């Protein structure tokens, strides 16, 4: 996942059909599931957050367009395990 601002904005626009300037947070996880980028538009411009795990992997929720709650996103970034009634997701440190 070597894409920067322009590449990620292109994915948001072309593949997800969304507007990158909407203020939403877009989450990108690499194929190995050990790196995550968060793209967010603020009033001054784009912000790109990056997190790489030394051990373990992030759990992919699904491929494609998925909306998750803010609390699930925070737990995912912090590496905390999230358990839902119908499915179990693991987020390792």
N, CA and C atoms as an extended XYZ file, in Angstrom:
279
Properties=species:S:1:pos:R:3:atomname:S:1:resname:S:1:resid:I:1 pbc="F F F"
N         0.867       -1.178        0.000 N   UNK     1
C         0.000        0.000        0.000 CA  UNK     1
C         0.901        1.224        0.000 C   UNK     1
N         1.283        1.627       -1.174 N   UNK     2
C         2.205        2.754       -1.306 CA  UNK     2
C         1.504        4.008       -1.796 C   UNK     2
N         0.234        4.047       -1.708 N   UNK     3
C        -0.515        5.191       -2.212 CA  UNK     3
C        -0.505        6.332       -1.194 C   UNK     3
N        -0.401        7.531       -1.719 N   UNK     4
C        -0.469        8.731       -0.898 CA  UNK     4
C        -1.840        9.382       -1.026 C   UNK     4
N        -1.876       10.680       -0.779 N   UNK     5
C        -3.137       11.418       -0.814 CA  UNK     5
C        -3.868       11.257       -2.144 C   UNK     5
N        -3.167       11.499       -3.242 N   UNK     6
C        -3.815       11.473       -4.556 CA  UNK     6
C        -4.314       10.077       -4.919 C   UNK     6
N        -3.505        9.064       -4.672 N   UNK     7
C        -3.916        7.703       -4.989 CA  UNK     7
C        -5.109        7.245       -4.176 C   UNK     7
N        -5.113        7.559       -2.879 N   UNK     8
C        -6.234        7.180       -2.018 CA  UNK     8
C        -7.497        7.964       -2.374 C   UNK     8
N        -7.341        9.241       -2.717 N   UNK     9
C        -8.503       10.029       -3.158 CA  UNK     9
C        -9.091        9.452       -4.435 C   UNK     9
N        -8.232        8.963       -5.331 N   UNK    10
C        -8.703        8.322       -6.555 CA  UNK    10
C        -9.509        7.068       -6.259 C   UNK    10
N        -9.067        6.263       -5.298 N   UNK    11
C        -9.812        5.062       -4.910 CA  UNK    11
C       -11.164        5.442       -4.332 C   UNK    11
N       -11.180        6.468       -3.477 N   UNK    12
C       -12.438        6.905       -2.862 CA  UNK    12
C       -13.419        7.351       -3.939 C   UNK    12
N       -12.945        8.111       -4.895 N   UNK    13
C       -13.815        8.646       -5.943 CA  UNK    13
C       -14.219        7.587       -6.966 C   UNK    13
N       -13.242        6.879       -7.509 N   UNK    14
C       -13.499        5.966       -8.633 CA  UNK    14
C       -14.065        4.620       -8.210 C   UNK    14
N       -13.551        4.046       -7.124 N   UNK    15
C       -13.973        2.700       -6.740 CA  UNK    15
C       -15.093        2.692       -5.710 C   UNK    15
N       -15.079        3.663       -4.804 N   UNK    16
C       -16.114        3.707       -3.774 CA  UNK    16
C       -17.274        4.621       -4.146 C   UNK    16
N       -17.067        5.485       -5.139 N   UNK    17
C       -18.135        6.389       -5.566 CA  UNK    17
C       -18.490        7.434       -4.530 C   UNK    17
N       -17.533        7.814       -3.710 N   UNK    18
C       -17.756        8.818       -2.657 CA  UNK    18
C       -16.925       10.058       -2.961 C   UNK    18
N       -17.179       11.113       -2.213 N   UNK    19
C       -16.396       12.336       -2.322 CA  UNK    19
C       -15.387       12.370       -1.185 C   UNK    19
N       -14.123       12.465       -1.525 N   UNK    20
C       -13.071       12.458       -0.506 CA  UNK    20
C       -13.135       13.684        0.400 C   UNK    20
N       -13.740       14.759       -0.082 N   UNK    21
C       -13.847       16.003        0.695 CA  UNK    21
C       -15.076       16.033        1.597 C   UNK    21
N       -15.748       14.917        1.784 N   UNK    22
C       -17.009       14.885        2.523 CA  UNK    22
C       -16.842       14.968        4.036 C   UNK    22
N       -15.628       14.755        4.527 N   UNK    23
C       -15.422       14.746        5.978 CA  UNK    23
C       -15.493       13.360        6.578 C   UNK    23
N       -15.818       12.361        5.761 N   UNK    24
C       -15.838       10.984        6.238 CA  UNK    24
C       -14.401       10.489        6.430 C   UNK    24
N       -14.245        9.448        7.213 N   UNK    25
C       -12.944        8.809        7.392 CA  UNK    25
C       -12.944        7.547        6.548 C   UNK    25
N       -11.956        7.418        5.675 N   UNK    26
C       -11.825        6.256        4.813 CA  UNK    26
C       -10.653        5.418        5.304 C   UNK    26
N       -10.901        4.122        5.516 N   UNK    27
C        -9.911        3.205        6.078 CA  UNK    27
C        -9.415        2.283        4.977 C   UNK    27
N        -8.099        2.185        4.858 N   UNK    28
C        -7.467        1.302        3.884 CA  UNK    28
C        -6.518        0.374        4.631 C   UNK    28
N        -6.641       -0.937        4.377 N   UNK    29
C        -5.774       -1.933        5.002 CA  UNK    29
C        -5.062       -2.685        3.888 C   UNK    29
N        -3.758       -2.902        4.047 N   UNK    30
C        -2.988       -3.575        2.997 CA  UNK    30
C        -3.308       -5.065        2.930 C   UNK    30
N        -2.740       -5.742        1.935 N   UNK    31
C        -3.027       -7.163        1.722 CA  UNK    31
C        -2.544       -8.047        2.856 C   UNK    31
N        -1.454       -7.680        3.491 N   UNK    32
C        -0.929       -8.479        4.612 CA  UNK    32
C        -1.689       -8.213        5.908 C   UNK    32
N        -2.587       -7.246        5.903 N   UNK    33
C        -3.398       -6.864        7.066 CA  UNK    33
C        -2.564       -6.356        8.238 C   UNK    33
N        -1.383       -5.803        7.975 N   UNK    34
C        -0.574       -5.283        9.072 CA  UNK    34
C        -0.321       -3.781        8.981 C   UNK    34
N        -0.875       -3.127        7.956 N   UNK    35
C        -0.752       -1.685        7.816 CA  UNK    35
C        -2.122       -1.080        7.520 C   UNK    35
N        -2.371        0.058        8.137 N   UNK    36
C        -3.647        0.740        7.964 CA  UNK    36
C        -3.387        2.219        7.684 C   UNK    36
N        -4.146        2.765        6.734 N   UNK    37
C        -4.134        4.204        6.486 CA  UNK    37
C        -5.548        4.719        6.636 C   UNK    37
N        -5.676        5.859        7.283 N   UNK    38
C        -6.957        6.544        7.437 CA  UNK    38
C        -6.854        7.873        6.706 C   UNK    38
N        -7.757        8.131        5.782 N   UNK    39
C        -7.789        9.379        5.027 CA  UNK    39
C        -8.987       10.189        5.492 C   UNK    39
N        -8.732       11.451        5.819 N   UNK    40
C        -9.788       12.318        6.346 CA  UNK    40
C        -9.570       13.742        5.842 C   UNK    40
N       -10.654       14.390        5.456 N   UNK    41
C       -10.599       15.785        5.031 CA  UNK    41
C       -10.985       16.675        6.198 C   UNK    41
N       -10.134       17.637        6.517 N   UNK    42
C       -10.451       18.676        7.496 CA  UNK    42
C       -10.482       20.005        6.762 C   UNK    42
N       -10.857       21.052        7.438 N   UNK    43
C       -11.030       22.348        6.770 CA  UNK    43
C        -9.754       22.843        6.086 C   UNK    43
N        -8.599       22.492        6.598 N   UNK    44
C        -7.346       22.951        6.013 CA  UNK    44
C        -6.775       22.043        4.946 C   UNK    44
N        -7.297       20.836        4.817 N   UNK    45
C        -6.780       19.904        3.821 CA  UNK    45
C        -6.909       18.467        4.290 C   UNK    45
N        -6.265       17.580        3.565 N   UNK    46
C        -6.331       16.160        3.901 CA  UNK    46
C        -5.382       15.816        5.035 C   UNK    46
N        -5.798       14.835        5.833 N   UNK    47
C        -4.963       14.279        6.882 CA  UNK    47
C        -4.861       12.787        6.595 C   UNK    47
N        -3.648       12.257        6.671 N   UNK    48
C        -3.415       10.836        6.430 CA  UNK    48
C        -2.765       10.244        7.677 C   UNK    48
N        -3.468        9.331        8.317 N   UNK    49
C        -2.945        8.643        9.491 CA  UNK    49
C        -2.448        7.277        9.042 C   UNK    49
N        -1.354        6.831        9.632 N   UNK    50
C        -0.755        5.562        9.242 CA  UNK    50
C        -0.420        4.765       10.494 C   UNK    50
N        -0.748        3.487       10.484 N   UNK    51
C        -0.400        2.611       11.602 CA  UNK    51
C         0.080        1.285       11.043 C   UNK    51
N         1.213        0.809       11.572 N   UNK    52
C         1.777       -0.474       11.166 CA  UNK    52
C         1.957       -1.329       12.407 C   UNK    52
N         1.501       -2.561       12.329 N   UNK    53
C         1.638       -3.493       13.436 CA  UNK    53
C         2.953       -4.248       13.320 C   UNK    53
N         3.669       -4.363       14.416 N   UNK    54
C         4.890       -5.165       14.441 CA  UNK    54
C         4.554       -6.649       14.574 C   UNK    54
N         3.464       -6.952       15.279 N   UNK    55
C         3.004       -8.324       15.455 CA  UNK    55
C         1.506       -8.359       15.209 C   UNK    55
N         1.021       -9.498       14.746 N   UNK    56
C        -0.417       -9.658       14.542 CA  UNK    56
C        -0.893       -8.959       13.290 C   UNK    56
N        -2.202       -8.958       13.105 N   UNK    57
C        -2.811       -8.347       11.930 CA  UNK    57
C        -4.101       -7.635       12.325 C   UNK    57
N        -4.500       -6.694       11.472 N   UNK    58
C        -5.825       -6.106       11.595 CA  UNK    58
C        -6.805       -7.087       10.968 C   UNK    58
N        -7.993       -7.146       11.491 N   UNK    59
C        -9.025       -7.986       10.883 CA  UNK    59
C        -9.776       -7.155        9.860 C   UNK    59
N        -9.867       -7.674        8.652 N   UNK    60
C       -10.665       -6.988        7.646 CA  UNK    60
C       -12.124       -7.270        7.938 C   UNK    60
N       -12.928       -6.242        7.891 N   UNK    61
C       -14.345       -6.411        8.148 CA  UNK    61
C       -15.003       -7.052        6.933 C   UNK    61
N       -14.835       -6.486        5.776 N   UNK    62
C       -15.310       -7.022        4.497 CA  UNK    62
C       -14.552       -6.290        3.412 C   UNK    62
N       -14.620       -6.817        2.220 N   UNK    63
C       -14.055       -6.114        1.066 CA  UNK    63
C       -15.064       -5.084        0.592 C   UNK    63
N       -14.565       -3.974        0.071 N   UNK    64
C       -15.450       -2.994       -0.548 CA  UNK    64
C       -16.022       -1.989        0.423 C   UNK    64
N       -17.234       -1.561        0.131 N   UNK    65
C       -17.879       -0.497        0.882 CA  UNK    65
C       -18.503       -1.041        2.157 C   UNK    65
N       -18.013       -0.606        3.290 N   UNK    66
C       -18.559       -1.019        4.576 CA  UNK    66
C       -18.532        0.191        5.494 C   UNK    66
N       -19.623        0.422        6.181 N   UNK    67
C       -19.650        1.490        7.172 CA  UNK    67
C       -19.517        0.874        8.552 C   UNK    67
N       -18.598        1.426        9.350 N   UNK    68
C       -18.428        0.968       10.723 CA  UNK    68
C       -18.643        2.158       11.649 C   UNK    68
N       -18.952        1.878       12.884 N   UNK    69
C       -19.189        2.952       13.846 CA  UNK    69
C       -17.860        3.563       14.275 C   UNK    69
N       -17.936        4.759       14.797 N   UNK    70
C       -16.737        5.455       15.275 CA  UNK    70
C       -16.067        4.657       16.398 C   UNK    70
N       -16.868        4.082       17.286 N   UNK    71
C       -16.295        3.317       18.400 CA  UNK    71
C       -15.585        2.061       17.899 C   UNK    71
N       -16.137        1.385       16.873 N   UNK    72
C       -15.463        0.224       16.289 CA  UNK    72
C       -14.147        0.626       15.632 C   UNK    72
N       -14.127        1.793       14.985 N   UNK    73
C       -12.900        2.273       14.365 CA  UNK    73
C       -11.836        2.546       15.420 C   UNK    73
N       -12.225        3.188       16.503 N   UNK    74
C       -11.268        3.471       17.580 CA  UNK    74
C       -10.706        2.174       18.145 C   UNK    74
N       -11.570        1.203       18.389 N   UNK    75
C       -11.111       -0.084       18.905 CA  UNK    75
C       -10.186       -0.775       17.911 C   UNK    75
N       -10.510       -0.685       16.647 N   UNK    76
C        -9.698       -1.314       15.617 CA  UNK    76
C        -8.299       -0.696       15.576 C   UNK    76
N        -8.213        0.616       15.625 N   UNK    77
C        -6.920        1.296       15.596 CA  UNK    77
C        -6.119        0.998       16.858 C   UNK    77
N        -6.787        0.895       17.982 N   UNK    78
C        -6.107        0.594       19.240 CA  UNK    78
C        -5.708       -0.870       19.364 C   UNK    78
N        -6.230       -1.729       18.479 N   UNK    79
C        -5.880       -3.141       18.514 CA  UNK    79
C        -6.653       -3.928       19.542 C   UNK    79
N        -7.861       -3.489       19.858 N   UNK    80
C        -8.684       -4.154       20.857 CA  UNK    80
C        -9.682       -5.067       20.161 C   UNK    80
N        -9.911       -6.219       20.728 N   UNK    81
C       -10.818       -7.202       20.142 CA  UNK    81
C       -12.258       -6.710       20.249 C   UNK    81
N       -12.988       -6.803       19.156 N   UNK    82
C       -14.383       -6.398       19.117 CA  UNK    82
C       -15.223       -7.645       18.889 C   UNK    82
N       -16.221       -7.879       19.739 N   UNK    83
C       -17.094       -9.039       19.585 CA  UNK    83
C       -18.515       -8.542       19.378 C   UNK    83
N       -19.129       -8.976       18.299 N   UNK    84
C       -20.520       -8.640       18.016 CA  UNK    84
C       -21.367       -9.884       18.218 C   UNK    84
N       -22.666       -9.711       18.285 N   UNK    85
C       -23.544      -10.840       18.565 CA  UNK    85
C       -23.496      -11.924       17.489 C   UNK    85
N       -23.364      -11.535       16.222 N   UNK    86
C       -23.399      -12.534       15.161 CA  UNK    86
C       -22.041      -12.839       14.550 C   UNK    86
N       -21.014      -12.120       14.924 N   UNK    87
C       -19.686      -12.400       14.384 CA  UNK    87
C       -18.615      -11.934       15.344 C   UNK    87
N       -17.460      -12.520       15.241 N   UNK    88
C       -16.335      -12.175       16.099 CA  UNK    88
C       -15.237      -11.596       15.224 C   UNK    88
N       -14.747      -10.437       15.589 N   UNK    89
C       -13.665       -9.785       14.856 CA  UNK    89
C       -12.465       -9.701       15.801 C   UNK    89
N       -11.302       -9.974       15.289 N   UNK    90
C       -10.104       -9.886       16.115 CA  UNK    90
C        -9.217       -8.753       15.629 C   UNK    90
N        -8.761       -7.989       16.569 N   UNK    91
C        -7.822       -6.917       16.295 CA  UNK    91
C        -6.667       -7.111       17.267 C   UNK    91
N        -5.544       -7.536       16.766 N   UNK    92
C        -4.398       -7.880       17.599 CA  UNK    92
C        -3.412       -6.735       17.645 C   UNK    92
N        -2.674       -6.664       18.709 N   UNK    93
C        -1.588       -5.679       18.819 CA  UNK    93
C        -0.342       -6.214       18.212 C   UNK    93
